[in-house]
């Protein structure tokens, strides 16, 4: 499946919005968002047809469950 950089950014924004993240913004190849003390990002690499999600905050379990629920 081919996904453009713009489409990847759009999907990332939509996922963050559904999860009530704030300050959603694209910088470089990533879309960043905040929720409380947590910050996450989708990194889109459309030329390699891949993306990855990373982030963190004060609790490992909470961070992990937030990442899992975005996919």
mmJSON file of the N, C-alpha and C atoms, coordinates in Angstrom:
{"data_MODEL":{"atom_site":{
"group_PDB":["ATOM","ATOM","ATOM","ATOM","ATOM","ATOM","ATOM","ATOM","ATOM","ATOM","ATOM","ATOM","ATOM","ATOM","ATOM","ATOM","ATOM","ATOM","ATOM","ATOM","ATOM","ATOM","ATOM","ATOM","ATOM","ATOM","ATOM","ATOM","ATOM","ATOM","ATOM","ATOM","ATOM","ATOM","ATOM","ATOM","ATOM","ATOM","ATOM","ATOM","ATOM","ATOM","ATOM","ATOM","ATOM","ATOM","ATOM","ATOM","ATOM","ATOM","ATOM","ATOM","ATOM","ATOM","ATOM","ATOM","ATOM","ATOM","ATOM","ATOM","ATOM","ATOM","ATOM","ATOM","ATOM","ATOM","ATOM","ATOM","ATOM","ATOM","ATOM","ATOM","ATOM","ATOM","ATOM","ATOM","ATOM","ATOM","ATOM","ATOM","ATOM","ATOM","ATOM","ATOM","ATOM","ATOM","ATOM","ATOM","ATOM","ATOM","ATOM","ATOM","ATOM","ATOM","ATOM","ATOM","ATOM","ATOM","ATOM","ATOM","ATOM","ATOM","ATOM","ATOM","ATOM","ATOM","ATOM","ATOM","ATOM","ATOM","ATOM","ATOM","ATOM","ATOM","ATOM","ATOM","ATOM","ATOM","ATOM","ATOM","ATOM","ATOM","ATOM","ATOM","ATOM","ATOM","ATOM","ATOM","ATOM","ATOM","ATOM","ATOM","ATOM","ATOM","ATOM","ATOM","ATOM","ATOM","ATOM","ATOM","ATOM","ATOM","ATOM","ATOM","ATOM","ATOM","ATOM","ATOM","ATOM","ATOM","ATOM","ATOM","ATOM","ATOM","ATOM","ATOM","ATOM","ATOM","ATOM","ATOM","ATOM","ATOM","ATOM","ATOM","ATOM","ATOM","ATOM","ATOM","ATOM","ATOM","ATOM","ATOM","ATOM","ATOM","ATOM","ATOM","ATOM","ATOM","ATOM","ATOM","ATOM","ATOM","ATOM","ATOM","ATOM","ATOM","ATOM","ATOM","ATOM","ATOM","ATOM","ATOM","ATOM","ATOM","ATOM","ATOM","ATOM","ATOM","ATOM","ATOM","ATOM","ATOM","ATOM","ATOM","ATOM","ATOM","ATOM","ATOM","ATOM","ATOM","ATOM","ATOM","ATOM"],
"id":[1,2,3,4,5,6,7,8,9,10,11,12,13,14,15,16,17,18,19,20,21,22,23,24,25,26,27,28,29,30,31,32,33,34,35,36,37,38,39,40,41,42,43,44,45,46,47,48,49,50,51,52,53,54,55,56,57,58,59,60,61,62,63,64,65,66,67,68,69,70,71,72,73,74,75,76,77,78,79,80,81,82,83,84,85,86,87,88,89,90,91,92,93,94,95,96,97,98,99,100,101,102,103,104,105,106,107,108,109,110,111,112,113,114,115,116,117,118,119,120,121,122,123,124,125,126,127,128,129,130,131,132,133,134,135,136,137,138,139,140,141,142,143,144,145,146,147,148,149,150,151,152,153,154,155,156,157,158,159,160,161,162,163,164,165,166,167,168,169,170,171,172,173,174,175,176,177,178,179,180,181,182,183,184,185,186,187,188,189,190,191,192,193,194,195,196,197,198,199,200,201,202,203,204,205,206,207,208,209,210,211,212,213],
"type_symbol":["N","C","C","N","C","C","N","C","C","N","C","C","N","C","C","N","C","C","N","C","C","N","C","C","N","C","C","N","C","C","N","C","C","N","C","C","N","C","C","N","C","C","N","C","C","N","C","C","N","C","C","N","C","C","N","C","C","N","C","C","N","C","C","N","C","C","N","C","C","N","C","C","N","C","C","N","C","C","N","C","C","N","C","C","N","C","C","N","C","C","N","C","C","N","C","C","N","C","C","N","C","C","N","C","C","N","C","C","N","C","C","N","C","C","N","C","C","N","C","C","N","C","C","N","C","C","N","C","C","N","C","C","N","C","C","N","C","C","N","C","C","N","C","C","N","C","C","N","C","C","N","C","C","N","C","C","N","C","C","N","C","C","N","C","C","N","C","C","N","C","C","N","C","C","N","C","C","N","C","C","N","C","C","N","C","C","N","C","C","N","C","C","N","C","C","N","C","C","N","C","C","N","C","C","N","C","C","N","C","C","N","C","C"],
"label_atom_id":["N","CA","C","N","CA","C","N","CA","C","N","CA","C","N","CA","C","N","CA","C","N","CA","C","N","CA","C","N","CA","C","N","CA","C","N","CA","C","N","CA","C","N","CA","C","N","CA","C","N","CA","C","N","CA","C","N","CA","C","N","CA","C","N","CA","C","N","CA","C","N","CA","C","N","CA","C","N","CA","C","N","CA","C","N","CA","C","N","CA","C","N","CA","C","N","CA","C","N","CA","C","N","CA","C","N","CA","C","N","CA","C","N","CA","C","N","CA","C","N","CA","C","N","CA","C","N","CA","C","N","CA","C","N","CA","C","N","CA","C","N","CA","C","N","CA","C","N","CA","C","N","CA","C","N","CA","C","N","CA","C","N","CA","C","N","CA","C","N","CA","C","N","CA","C","N","CA","C","N","CA","C","N","CA","C","N","CA","C","N","CA","C","N","CA","C","N","CA","C","N","CA","C","N","CA","C","N","CA","C","N","CA","C","N","CA","C","N","CA","C","N","CA","C","N","CA","C","N","CA","C","N","CA","C","N","CA","C","N","CA","C","N","CA","C","N","CA","C"],
"label_alt_id":[null,null,null,null,null,null,null,null,null,null,null,null,null,null,null,null,null,null,null,null,null,null,null,null,null,null,null,null,null,null,null,null,null,null,null,null,null,null,null,null,null,null,null,null,null,null,null,null,null,null,null,null,null,null,null,null,null,null,null,null,null,null,null,null,null,null,null,null,null,null,null,null,null,null,null,null,null,null,null,null,null,null,null,null,null,null,null,null,null,null,null,null,null,null,null,null,null,null,null,null,null,null,null,null,null,null,null,null,null,null,null,null,null,null,null,null,null,null,null,null,null,null,null,null,null,null,null,null,null,null,null,null,null,null,null,null,null,null,null,null,null,null,null,null,null,null,null,null,null,null,null,null,null,null,null,null,null,null,null,null,null,null,null,null,null,null,null,null,null,null,null,null,null,null,null,null,null,null,null,null,null,null,null,null,null,null,null,null,null,null,null,null,null,null,null,null,null,null,null,null,null,null,null,null,null,null,null,null,null,null,null,null,null],
"label_comp_id":["UNK","UNK","UNK","UNK","UNK","UNK","UNK","UNK","UNK","UNK","UNK","UNK","UNK","UNK","UNK","UNK","UNK","UNK","UNK","UNK","UNK","UNK","UNK","UNK","UNK","UNK","UNK","UNK","UNK","UNK","UNK","UNK","UNK","UNK","UNK","UNK","UNK","UNK","UNK","UNK","UNK","UNK","UNK","UNK","UNK","UNK","UNK","UNK","UNK","UNK","UNK","UNK","UNK","UNK","UNK","UNK","UNK","UNK","UNK","UNK","UNK","UNK","UNK","UNK","UNK","UNK","UNK","UNK","UNK","UNK","UNK","UNK","UNK","UNK","UNK","UNK","UNK","UNK","UNK","UNK","UNK","UNK","UNK","UNK","UNK","UNK","UNK","UNK","UNK","UNK","UNK","UNK","UNK","UNK","UNK","UNK","UNK","UNK","UNK","UNK","UNK","UNK","UNK","UNK","UNK","UNK","UNK","UNK","UNK","UNK","UNK","UNK","UNK","UNK","UNK","UNK","UNK","UNK","UNK","UNK","UNK","UNK","UNK","UNK","UNK","UNK","UNK","UNK","UNK","UNK","UNK","UNK","UNK","UNK","UNK","UNK","UNK","UNK","UNK","UNK","UNK","UNK","UNK","UNK","UNK","UNK","UNK","UNK","UNK","UNK","UNK","UNK","UNK","UNK","UNK","UNK","UNK","UNK","UNK","UNK","UNK","UNK","UNK","UNK","UNK","UNK","UNK","UNK","UNK","UNK","UNK","UNK","UNK","UNK","UNK","UNK","UNK","UNK","UNK","UNK","UNK","UNK","UNK","UNK","UNK","UNK","UNK","UNK","UNK","UNK","UNK","UNK","UNK","UNK","UNK","UNK","UNK","UNK","UNK","UNK","UNK","UNK","UNK","UNK","UNK","UNK","UNK","UNK","UNK","UNK","UNK","UNK","UNK"],
"label_asym_id":["A","A","A","A","A","A","A","A","A","A","A","A","A","A","A","A","A","A","A","A","A","A","A","A","A","A","A","A","A","A","A","A","A","A","A","A","A","A","A","A","A","A","A","A","A","A","A","A","A","A","A","A","A","A","A","A","A","A","A","A","A","A","A","A","A","A","A","A","A","A","A","A","A","A","A","A","A","A","A","A","A","A","A","A","A","A","A","A","A","A","A","A","A","A","A","A","A","A","A","A","A","A","A","A","A","A","A","A","A","A","A","A","A","A","A","A","A","A","A","A","A","A","A","A","A","A","A","A","A","A","A","A","A","A","A","A","A","A","A","A","A","A","A","A","A","A","A","A","A","A","A","A","A","A","A","A","A","A","A","A","A","A","A","A","A","A","A","A","A","A","A","A","A","A","A","A","A","A","A","A","A","A","A","A","A","A","A","A","A","A","A","A","A","A","A","A","A","A","A","A","A","A","A","A","A","A","A","A","A","A","A","A","A"],
"label_entity_id":["1","1","1","1","1","1","1","1","1","1","1","1","1","1","1","1","1","1","1","1","1","1","1","1","1","1","1","1","1","1","1","1","1","1","1","1","1","1","1","1","1","1","1","1","1","1","1","1","1","1","1","1","1","1","1","1","1","1","1","1","1","1","1","1","1","1","1","1","1","1","1","1","1","1","1","1","1","1","1","1","1","1","1","1","1","1","1","1","1","1","1","1","1","1","1","1","1","1","1","1","1","1","1","1","1","1","1","1","1","1","1","1","1","1","1","1","1","1","1","1","1","1","1","1","1","1","1","1","1","1","1","1","1","1","1","1","1","1","1","1","1","1","1","1","1","1","1","1","1","1","1","1","1","1","1","1","1","1","1","1","1","1","1","1","1","1","1","1","1","1","1","1","1","1","1","1","1","1","1","1","1","1","1","1","1","1","1","1","1","1","1","1","1","1","1","1","1","1","1","1","1","1","1","1","1","1","1","1","1","1","1","1","1"],
"label_seq_id":[1,1,1,2,2,2,3,3,3,4,4,4,5,5,5,6,6,6,7,7,7,8,8,8,9,9,9,10,10,10,11,11,11,12,12,12,13,13,13,14,14,14,15,15,15,16,16,16,17,17,17,18,18,18,19,19,19,20,20,20,21,21,21,22,22,22,23,23,23,24,24,24,25,25,25,26,26,26,27,27,27,28,28,28,29,29,29,30,30,30,31,31,31,32,32,32,33,33,33,34,34,34,35,35,35,36,36,36,37,37,37,38,38,38,39,39,39,40,40,40,41,41,41,42,42,42,43,43,43,44,44,44,45,45,45,46,46,46,47,47,47,48,48,48,49,49,49,50,50,50,51,51,51,52,52,52,53,53,53,54,54,54,55,55,55,56,56,56,57,57,57,58,58,58,59,59,59,60,60,60,61,61,61,62,62,62,63,63,63,64,64,64,65,65,65,66,66,66,67,67,67,68,68,68,69,69,69,70,70,70,71,71,71],
"pdbx_PDB_ins_code":[null,null,null,null,null,null,null,null,null,null,null,null,null,null,null,null,null,null,null,null,null,null,null,null,null,null,null,null,null,null,null,null,null,null,null,null,null,null,null,null,null,null,null,null,null,null,null,null,null,null,null,null,null,null,null,null,null,null,null,null,null,null,null,null,null,null,null,null,null,null,null,null,null,null,null,null,null,null,null,null,null,null,null,null,null,null,null,null,null,null,null,null,null,null,null,null,null,null,null,null,null,null,null,null,null,null,null,null,null,null,null,null,null,null,null,null,null,null,null,null,null,null,null,null,null,null,null,null,null,null,null,null,null,null,null,null,null,null,null,null,null,null,null,null,null,null,null,null,null,null,null,null,null,null,null,null,null,null,null,null,null,null,null,null,null,null,null,null,null,null,null,null,null,null,null,null,null,null,null,null,null,null,null,null,null,null,null,null,null,null,null,null,null,null,null,null,null,null,null,null,null,null,null,null,null,null,null,null,null,null,null,null,null],
"Cartn_x":[0.845,0.0,0.887,0.687,1.417,0.69,1.401,0.84,1.807,1.298,2.138,2.461,3.439,3.804,2.604,1.886,0.709,-0.378,-0.605,-1.604,-1.186,0.078,0.587,0.377,0.71,0.502,-0.969,-1.837,-3.272,-3.767,-3.323,-3.723,-3.194,-1.969,-1.396,-2.205,-2.505,-3.312,-4.664,-5.322,-6.636,-6.554,-5.525,-5.366,-5.181,-4.331,-4.12,-5.392,-6.127,-7.377,-8.391,-8.51,-9.448,-9.116,-7.836,-7.399,-7.285,-7.798,-7.824,-6.447,-5.486,-4.182,-4.309,-3.402,-3.395,-2.069,-1.954,-0.77,-0.254,-1.108,-0.732,-0.072,1.186,1.879,2.905,3.058,4.04,5.341,6.431,7.773,8.658,9.239,10.079,9.266,9.689,8.987,8.075,7.809,7.025,5.844,4.81,3.672,3.728,3.876,3.985,2.655,2.408,1.199,1.443,0.71,0.817,-0.508,-0.394,-1.567,-1.086,-1.46,-0.967,0.543,1.207,2.67,3.336,2.571,3.099,3.249,4.285,4.458,4.755,4.06,4.223,4.419,4.905,5.077,4.892,4.342,4.344,5.446,6.359,7.382,7.0,6.804,6.391,7.58,7.843,8.925,8.293,7.586,6.788,7.623,8.83,9.653,10.067,10.027,10.326,9.058,7.886,6.594,6.57,7.004,6.981,6.678,6.216,6.045,6.319,6.629,6.742,6.267,5.87,5.305,6.255,6.542,7.394,6.914,7.3,6.91,7.174,6.784,6.988,6.405,6.558,6.056,6.426,5.73,6.126,5.88,5.099,4.829,4.973,5.82,6.042,4.761,3.99,2.764,1.774,1.625,0.706,1.19,2.487,3.05,2.795,3.054,2.873,1.417,0.49,-0.921,-1.406,-0.84,-1.225,-0.722,0.479,1.015,0.189,-0.138,-0.916,-2.283,-2.908,-4.241,-4.241,-3.085,-3.053,-3.043,-2.699,-2.564,-3.817],
"Cartn_y":[-1.181,0.0,1.24,2.091,3.354,4.431,5.08,6.179,7.352,8.486,9.674,10.25,11.113,11.789,12.568,13.262,14.026,13.123,11.978,11.031,10.466,10.149,9.656,10.715,11.975,13.065,13.2,13.102,13.211,12.091,10.88,9.749,9.902,10.398,10.621,11.672,12.786,13.837,13.286,12.545,11.974,11.041,10.214,9.308,10.097,11.119,11.946,12.681,13.202,13.901,12.966,11.739,10.762,10.446,10.543,10.224,11.467,12.591,13.845,14.394,14.222,14.855,16.33,17.136,18.566,18.938,20.171,20.72,19.753,19.401,18.489,19.316,18.974,19.731,18.876,19.163,18.464,19.248,18.546,19.128,18.11,18.501,17.566,16.392,15.184,13.964,13.412,14.194,13.691,14.591,13.984,14.71,14.485,15.573,15.52,15.899,15.365,15.707,15.492,16.243,16.167,15.705,15.043,14.712,14.642,15.651,15.742,15.876,15.02,15.038,14.164,13.682,12.786,13.5,13.117,13.608,12.41,12.362,11.274,11.828,10.979,11.374,10.173,10.432,9.51,10.001,9.176,9.531,8.827,9.6,9.087,9.068,7.906,7.763,7.145,7.978,7.462,6.818,7.332,6.739,5.304,4.919,3.533,2.798,3.469,2.891,2.369,3.213,2.827,4.033,3.754,4.778,4.118,4.932,4.403,5.43,4.935,5.76,5.693,6.841,6.866,7.974,7.875,8.893,8.432,9.267,8.911,9.931,9.614,10.454,9.822,10.197,9.765,8.294,7.554,6.154,5.243,4.222,3.291,2.575,2.096,1.366,2.268,3.49,4.423,4.756,5.007,5.307,4.165,2.953,1.778,1.615,1.778,1.611,2.733,3.931,5.027,4.757,4.231,3.899,2.796,1.767,0.658,1.107,2.046,2.468,3.386,3.87,4.696,3.863,2.594,1.778,1.0],
"Cartn_z":[0.0,0.0,0.0,-0.946,-1.032,-0.209,0.67,1.459,1.35,0.903,0.778,2.153,2.181,3.433,3.98,3.105,3.545,4.112,3.479,3.984,5.342,5.493,6.78,7.863,7.555,8.518,8.872,7.881,8.121,9.033,8.785,9.633,11.053,11.185,12.514,13.274,12.606,13.251,13.689,12.815,13.149,14.352,14.413,15.559,16.852,16.813,18.006,18.409,17.441,17.755,18.396,17.879,18.458,19.905,20.256,21.616,22.506,22.022,22.786,23.13,22.22,22.393,22.027,22.532,22.247,21.573,21.168,20.492,19.435,18.529,17.45,16.357,16.04,14.999,14.272,12.986,12.161,12.152,12.419,12.363,11.663,10.554,9.801,9.307,9.617,9.207,10.28,11.323,12.452,12.77,13.344,13.9,15.402,16.154,17.611,18.248,19.446,20.191,21.681,22.481,23.941,24.529,25.66,26.477,27.91,28.682,30.056,30.058,30.835,30.917,29.853,28.904,27.884,26.546,25.804,24.443,23.547,22.417,21.462,20.07,19.18,17.788,16.872,15.704,14.58,13.658,13.325,12.332,11.038,9.99,8.693,7.741,7.157,6.18,4.928,4.171,3.059,1.961,1.719,0.654,0.966,2.246,2.641,3.056,2.906,3.256,4.684,5.626,7.028,7.902,9.087,10.113,11.446,12.414,13.76,14.758,15.915,16.977,18.16,18.719,19.91,20.831,22.077,23.032,24.441,25.352,26.74,27.678,28.931,29.997,31.321,32.381,33.715,34.044,33.266,33.605,32.412,32.529,31.425,30.996,31.933,31.582,30.875,31.357,30.72,29.322,29.155,27.838,26.877,27.323,26.478,26.057,26.976,26.635,25.705,25.845,24.953,23.54,23.406,22.09,21.442,22.207,21.689,21.198,21.883,21.497,20.269,19.826,18.622,17.358,17.455,16.25,15.941],
"occupancy":[1.0,1.0,1.0,1.0,1.0,1.0,1.0,1.0,1.0,1.0,1.0,1.0,1.0,1.0,1.0,1.0,1.0,1.0,1.0,1.0,1.0,1.0,1.0,1.0,1.0,1.0,1.0,1.0,1.0,1.0,1.0,1.0,1.0,1.0,1.0,1.0,1.0,1.0,1.0,1.0,1.0,1.0,1.0,1.0,1.0,1.0,1.0,1.0,1.0,1.0,1.0,1.0,1.0,1.0,1.0,1.0,1.0,1.0,1.0,1.0,1.0,1.0,1.0,1.0,1.0,1.0,1.0,1.0,1.0,1.0,1.0,1.0,1.0,1.0,1.0,1.0,1.0,1.0,1.0,1.0,1.0,1.0,1.0,1.0,1.0,1.0,1.0,1.0,1.0,1.0,1.0,1.0,1.0,1.0,1.0,1.0,1.0,1.0,1.0,1.0,1.0,1.0,1.0,1.0,1.0,1.0,1.0,1.0,1.0,1.0,1.0,1.0,1.0,1.0,1.0,1.0,1.0,1.0,1.0,1.0,1.0,1.0,1.0,1.0,1.0,1.0,1.0,1.0,1.0,1.0,1.0,1.0,1.0,1.0,1.0,1.0,1.0,1.0,1.0,1.0,1.0,1.0,1.0,1.0,1.0,1.0,1.0,1.0,1.0,1.0,1.0,1.0,1.0,1.0,1.0,1.0,1.0,1.0,1.0,1.0,1.0,1.0,1.0,1.0,1.0,1.0,1.0,1.0,1.0,1.0,1.0,1.0,1.0,1.0,1.0,1.0,1.0,1.0,1.0,1.0,1.0,1.0,1.0,1.0,1.0,1.0,1.0,1.0,1.0,1.0,1.0,1.0,1.0,1.0,1.0,1.0,1.0,1.0,1.0,1.0,1.0,1.0,1.0,1.0,1.0,1.0,1.0,1.0,1.0,1.0,1.0,1.0,1.0],
"B_iso_or_equiv":[0.0,0.0,0.0,0.0,0.0,0.0,0.0,0.0,0.0,0.0,0.0,0.0,0.0,0.0,0.0,0.0,0.0,0.0,0.0,0.0,0.0,0.0,0.0,0.0,0.0,0.0,0.0,0.0,0.0,0.0,0.0,0.0,0.0,0.0,0.0,0.0,0.0,0.0,0.0,0.0,0.0,0.0,0.0,0.0,0.0,0.0,0.0,0.0,0.0,0.0,0.0,0.0,0.0,0.0,0.0,0.0,0.0,0.0,0.0,0.0,0.0,0.0,0.0,0.0,0.0,0.0,0.0,0.0,0.0,0.0,0.0,0.0,0.0,0.0,0.0,0.0,0.0,0.0,0.0,0.0,0.0,0.0,0.0,0.0,0.0,0.0,0.0,0.0,0.0,0.0,0.0,0.0,0.0,0.0,0.0,0.0,0.0,0.0,0.0,0.0,0.0,0.0,0.0,0.0,0.0,0.0,0.0,0.0,0.0,0.0,0.0,0.0,0.0,0.0,0.0,0.0,0.0,0.0,0.0,0.0,0.0,0.0,0.0,0.0,0.0,0.0,0.0,0.0,0.0,0.0,0.0,0.0,0.0,0.0,0.0,0.0,0.0,0.0,0.0,0.0,0.0,0.0,0.0,0.0,0.0,0.0,0.0,0.0,0.0,0.0,0.0,0.0,0.0,0.0,0.0,0.0,0.0,0.0,0.0,0.0,0.0,0.0,0.0,0.0,0.0,0.0,0.0,0.0,0.0,0.0,0.0,0.0,0.0,0.0,0.0,0.0,0.0,0.0,0.0,0.0,0.0,0.0,0.0,0.0,0.0,0.0,0.0,0.0,0.0,0.0,0.0,0.0,0.0,0.0,0.0,0.0,0.0,0.0,0.0,0.0,0.0,0.0,0.0,0.0,0.0,0.0,0.0,0.0,0.0,0.0,0.0,0.0,0.0],
"pdbx_formal_charge":[null,null,null,null,null,null,null,null,null,null,null,null,null,null,null,null,null,null,null,null,null,null,null,null,null,null,null,null,null,null,null,null,null,null,null,null,null,null,null,null,null,null,null,null,null,null,null,null,null,null,null,null,null,null,null,null,null,null,null,null,null,null,null,null,null,null,null,null,null,null,null,null,null,null,null,null,null,null,null,null,null,null,null,null,null,null,null,null,null,null,null,null,null,null,null,null,null,null,null,null,null,null,null,null,null,null,null,null,null,null,null,null,null,null,null,null,null,null,null,null,null,null,null,null,null,null,null,null,null,null,null,null,null,null,null,null,null,null,null,null,null,null,null,null,null,null,null,null,null,null,null,null,null,null,null,null,null,null,null,null,null,null,null,null,null,null,null,null,null,null,null,null,null,null,null,null,null,null,null,null,null,null,null,null,null,null,null,null,null,null,null,null,null,null,null,null,null,null,null,null,null,null,null,null,null,null,null,null,null,null,null,null,null],
"auth_seq_id":[1,1,1,2,2,2,3,3,3,4,4,4,5,5,5,6,6,6,7,7,7,8,8,8,9,9,9,10,10,10,11,11,11,12,12,12,13,13,13,14,14,14,15,15,15,16,16,16,17,17,17,18,18,18,19,19,19,20,20,20,21,21,21,22,22,22,23,23,23,24,24,24,25,25,25,26,26,26,27,27,27,28,28,28,29,29,29,30,30,30,31,31,31,32,32,32,33,33,33,34,34,34,35,35,35,36,36,36,37,37,37,38,38,38,39,39,39,40,40,40,41,41,41,42,42,42,43,43,43,44,44,44,45,45,45,46,46,46,47,47,47,48,48,48,49,49,49,50,50,50,51,51,51,52,52,52,53,53,53,54,54,54,55,55,55,56,56,56,57,57,57,58,58,58,59,59,59,60,60,60,61,61,61,62,62,62,63,63,63,64,64,64,65,65,65,66,66,66,67,67,67,68,68,68,69,69,69,70,70,70,71,71,71],
"auth_comp_id":["UNK","UNK","UNK","UNK","UNK","UNK","UNK","UNK","UNK","UNK","UNK","UNK","UNK","UNK","UNK","UNK","UNK","UNK","UNK","UNK","UNK","UNK","UNK","UNK","UNK","UNK","UNK","UNK","UNK","UNK","UNK","UNK","UNK","UNK","UNK","UNK","UNK","UNK","UNK","UNK","UNK","UNK","UNK","UNK","UNK","UNK","UNK","UNK","UNK","UNK","UNK","UNK","UNK","UNK","UNK","UNK","UNK","UNK","UNK","UNK","UNK","UNK","UNK","UNK","UNK","UNK","UNK","UNK","UNK","UNK","UNK","UNK","UNK","UNK","UNK","UNK","UNK","UNK","UNK","UNK","UNK","UNK","UNK","UNK","UNK","UNK","UNK","UNK","UNK","UNK","UNK","UNK","UNK","UNK","UNK","UNK","UNK","UNK","UNK","UNK","UNK","UNK","UNK","UNK","UNK","UNK","UNK","UNK","UNK","UNK","UNK","UNK","UNK","UNK","UNK","UNK","UNK","UNK","UNK","UNK","UNK","UNK","UNK","UNK","UNK","UNK","UNK","UNK","UNK","UNK","UNK","UNK","UNK","UNK","UNK","UNK","UNK","UNK","UNK","UNK","UNK","UNK","UNK","UNK","UNK","UNK","UNK","UNK","UNK","UNK","UNK","UNK","UNK","UNK","UNK","UNK","UNK","UNK","UNK","UNK","UNK","UNK","UNK","UNK","UNK","UNK","UNK","UNK","UNK","UNK","UNK","UNK","UNK","UNK","UNK","UNK","UNK","UNK","UNK","UNK","UNK","UNK","UNK","UNK","UNK","UNK","UNK","UNK","UNK","UNK","UNK","UNK","UNK","UNK","UNK","UNK","UNK","UNK","UNK","UNK","UNK","UNK","UNK","UNK","UNK","UNK","UNK","UNK","UNK","UNK","UNK","UNK","UNK"],
"auth_asym_id":["A","A","A","A","A","A","A","A","A","A","A","A","A","A","A","A","A","A","A","A","A","A","A","A","A","A","A","A","A","A","A","A","A","A","A","A","A","A","A","A","A","A","A","A","A","A","A","A","A","A","A","A","A","A","A","A","A","A","A","A","A","A","A","A","A","A","A","A","A","A","A","A","A","A","A","A","A","A","A","A","A","A","A","A","A","A","A","A","A","A","A","A","A","A","A","A","A","A","A","A","A","A","A","A","A","A","A","A","A","A","A","A","A","A","A","A","A","A","A","A","A","A","A","A","A","A","A","A","A","A","A","A","A","A","A","A","A","A","A","A","A","A","A","A","A","A","A","A","A","A","A","A","A","A","A","A","A","A","A","A","A","A","A","A","A","A","A","A","A","A","A","A","A","A","A","A","A","A","A","A","A","A","A","A","A","A","A","A","A","A","A","A","A","A","A","A","A","A","A","A","A","A","A","A","A","A","A","A","A","A","A","A","A"],
"auth_atom_id":["N","CA","C","N","CA","C","N","CA","C","N","CA","C","N","CA","C","N","CA","C","N","CA","C","N","CA","C","N","CA","C","N","CA","C","N","CA","C","N","CA","C","N","CA","C","N","CA","C","N","CA","C","N","CA","C","N","CA","C","N","CA","C","N","CA","C","N","CA","C","N","CA","C","N","CA","C","N","CA","C","N","CA","C","N","CA","C","N","CA","C","N","CA","C","N","CA","C","N","CA","C","N","CA","C","N","CA","C","N","CA","C","N","CA","C","N","CA","C","N","CA","C","N","CA","C","N","CA","C","N","CA","C","N","CA","C","N","CA","C","N","CA","C","N","CA","C","N","CA","C","N","CA","C","N","CA","C","N","CA","C","N","CA","C","N","CA","C","N","CA","C","N","CA","C","N","CA","C","N","CA","C","N","CA","C","N","CA","C","N","CA","C","N","CA","C","N","CA","C","N","CA","C","N","CA","C","N","CA","C","N","CA","C","N","CA","C","N","CA","C","N","CA","C","N","CA","C","N","CA","C","N","CA","C","N","CA","C","N","CA","C","N","CA","C","N","CA","C"],
"pdbx_PDB_model_num":[1,1,1,1,1,1,1,1,1,1,1,1,1,1,1,1,1,1,1,1,1,1,1,1,1,1,1,1,1,1,1,1,1,1,1,1,1,1,1,1,1,1,1,1,1,1,1,1,1,1,1,1,1,1,1,1,1,1,1,1,1,1,1,1,1,1,1,1,1,1,1,1,1,1,1,1,1,1,1,1,1,1,1,1,1,1,1,1,1,1,1,1,1,1,1,1,1,1,1,1,1,1,1,1,1,1,1,1,1,1,1,1,1,1,1,1,1,1,1,1,1,1,1,1,1,1,1,1,1,1,1,1,1,1,1,1,1,1,1,1,1,1,1,1,1,1,1,1,1,1,1,1,1,1,1,1,1,1,1,1,1,1,1,1,1,1,1,1,1,1,1,1,1,1,1,1,1,1,1,1,1,1,1,1,1,1,1,1,1,1,1,1,1,1,1,1,1,1,1,1,1,1,1,1,1,1,1,1,1,1,1,1,1]
}}}
